[in-house]
Amino acid sequence: MVYRQRKYVVLLSTMAMASRRIAGQPGVLLRCFASADACLQYLSKHCCDLLTVDLDGLATEGTDVLSKARTLWPWLPRLVLVGAGDVASADVVMRMENTQCLEKPLTERLLLSALQWELSRMESSNFGSLGALTPTELKITHMVVTGRTSKEIASLLKRSKRTIDAHRSRVMHKLGISNVAELVKWAMSKGFYSSDSGGPAQTAT
């Protein structure tokens, strides 16, 4: 599998329209959940490229998913749909970093345009230019600097430890870095990681 050729979207929604439109996009693999618990259970074990949450009818549960997903994957882009006139939910969402908010009802064209923009952001924005790392390398880098071991990363990404070690080696080579401490300093200098995200382990292997 070539990571850049397929985009993984996790959708929390009770609305069939959103799931049909997103699933119909070429190159998109969709995981759709109608309950917050099921969505969070999936996110606790899997990475994705975009989290889309429809708060219309799921305001409390959806907001909880957004908050907990930010803890799991701080860099993860989020596209949030709110019901017409739901000022309270929109206000909460607009204060979240790395989150785009759209008010329903919305046209199919607007929804898909927002979806495509968010899916391309990791490759075209600052994330994609961080040391010319691929999205997979960026994910692994973030997990390394926040203290996860290669074995833990392999379990989360459903890869072998050898594959994760190979990715880590390529990251170090690209950045001209020889150890995790230097990688943490680099990540902090790029705004990719901050000390309040949780302390990195001193020796992640």
C-alpha positions in Angstrom: 0.0 0.0 0.0 1.3 3.4 -0.9 0.1 5.7 1.8 -0.2 8.9 -0.3 -2.5 7.2 -2.8 -5.3 6.5 -0.3 -6.9 8.9 2.1 -8.4 7.5 5.3 -11.4 9.3 6.7 -13.2 8.6 10.0 -16.7 9.9 10.1 -19.0 10.2 13.1 -22.5 10.9 11.8 -26.1 9.7 11.9 -26.7 11.4 8.5 -26.5 9.1 5.5 -25.9 12.0 3.1 -22.5 12.9 4.5 -21.2 9.3 4.4 -22.4 8.7 0.9 -20.7 11.8 -0.5 -17.4 11.1 1.3 -17.3 7.4 0.4 -17.9 8.3 -3.2 -14.7 10.2 -3.5 -11.9 8.5 -5.5 -9.1 7.3 -3.4 -11.0 7.7 -0.1 -11.4 4.8 2.3 -14.2 5.7 4.8 -14.8 4.3 8.3 -18.2 5.5 9.4 -19.6 5.3 12.9 -23.0 6.2 14.3 -21.9 6.1 18.0 -19.2 8.1 19.8 -17.9 5.1 21.7 -17.4 3.0 18.6 -15.6 5.9 16.9 -13.3 6.5 19.8 -12.5 2.8 20.1 -11.4 2.8 16.5 -9.4 6.0 16.9 -7.6 4.6 19.9 -6.0 2.0 17.7 -5.9 3.5 14.2 -4.6 6.6 12.5 -6.5 8.4 9.8 -6.0 11.5 7.6 -9.2 13.3 8.5 -11.8 13.1 11.3 -15.2 14.3 10.2 -17.8 14.8 13.0 -21.4 15.7 12.4 -22.6 17.4 15.6 -26.2 17.7 14.4 -28.0 15.4 16.8 -24.7 14.4 18.5 -23.5 17.6 20.1 -22.3 16.3 23.4 -21.0 13.0 22.2 -19.4 14.6 19.1 -17.6 17.3 21.1 -16.3 14.6 23.4 -14.9 12.7 20.4 -13.2 15.8 19.1 -11.6 16.5 22.4 -10.3 13.0 22.9 -9.2 12.6 19.3 -7.0 15.7 19.8 -5.3 14.0 22.7 -4.7 10.9 20.7 -3.6 12.6 17.5 -3.0 16.3 18.1 -2.1 17.1 14.5 -5.2 15.4 13.0 -7.3 17.7 10.8 -10.9 17.8 11.8 -13.9 18.8 9.6 -17.0 19.5 11.8 -20.6 19.9 10.7 -23.0 21.8 12.9 -26.8 22.2 12.7 -28.4 25.3 11.4 -28.4 28.0 14.1 -26.4 25.9 16.6 -24.3 28.8 17.8 -23.1 27.1 20.9 -21.6 24.1 19.1 -20.1 26.4 16.4 -18.5 28.6 19.1 -16.9 25.5 20.7 -15.6 24.2 17.4 -14.2 27.5 16.2 -12.0 27.7 19.3 -10.4 24.3 18.4 -7.1 24.4 16.5 -6.8 22.6 13.2 -10.6 22.4 12.9 -12.9 23.6 10.1 -16.6 24.2 10.9 -19.4 24.1 8.4 -23.1 24.9 9.1 -25.8 22.7 7.7 -27.6 22.5 5.4 -24.8 22.7 3.0 -24.5 21.9 -0.7 -22.7 18.7 -1.9 -20.2 20.9 -3.7 -19.3 22.8 -0.5 -19.0 19.6 1.5 -16.7 17.9 -1.0 -14.6 21.0 -1.5 -14.0 21.2 2.2 -13.2 17.5 2.3 -10.7 17.6 -0.5 -9.0 20.7 1.0 -8.6 19.1 4.4 -7.3 15.8 2.9 -4.6 17.7 0.9 -3.5 19.8 3.8 -1.0 17.4 5.2 0.8 17.2 1.9 0.5 20.8 0.8 0.8 22.7 4.1 3.5 23.0 6.7 3.1 19.4 7.8 4.2 18.1 4.4 7.2 20.4 4.3 8.6 19.4 7.7 11.9 18.0 6.6 10.3 16.6 3.4 8.7 13.8 5.5 5.9 11.8 4.2 2.5 11.7 6.1 3.4 8.3 7.5 6.8 9.5 8.6 5.1 12.5 10.3 2.7 10.3 12.2 5.6 8.1 13.3 7.7 11.1 14.2 4.9 12.5 16.4 4.4 9.2 18.2 8.2 8.8 18.8 8.6 12.3 20.3 5.6 11.8 22.6 7.2 8.7 24.0 5.8 5.7 22.1 8.1 2.8 21.4 8.5 1.2 18.0 6.6 -1.8 19.3 3.7 0.4 20.4 3.7 2.3 17.1 3.7 -0.9 15.2 0.6 -2.1 17.1 -1.2 1.2 16.5 -0.5 1.4 12.8 -0.9 -2.4 12.2 2.7 -2.7 10.9 5.7 -4.8 11.9 8.2 -3.4 14.3 10.8 -3.8 11.6 8.8 -1.6 9.3 8.5 1.1 12.0 12.2 0.9 12.7 12.9 1.4 9.0 10.7 4.5 8.9 12.4 5.9 12.0 15.8 5.3 10.4 14.7 7.2 7.2 13.4 10.1 9.3 16.7 10.4 11.1 18.6 10.2 7.9 16.5 12.9 6.2 16.8 15.2 9.1 20.4 14.6 9.9 19.5 13.5 13.4 21.1 10.8 15.4 18.9 10.3 18.5 15.4 10.9 19.9 16.5 13.9 22.0 17.6 15.7 18.9 14.4 14.7 17.2 12.3 16.2 20.0 14.3 19.5 19.7 13.7 19.5 15.9 10.0 18.8 16.4 9.7 21.7 18.9 11.5 24.1 16.7 9.1 23.4 13.9 6.0 23.8 16.1 5.3 20.1 15.5 5.5 19.2 19.2 5.3 21.2 22.4 6.3 20.1 25.9 2.7 20.5 27.2 1.6 17.7 24.7 3.2 15.2 27.2 6.8 14.4 27.9 8.6 12.2 25.5 10.4 9.1 26.7 14.1 9.4 27.1 14.8 6.1 25.3 12.1 5.0 22.9 13.1 1.9 21.0 
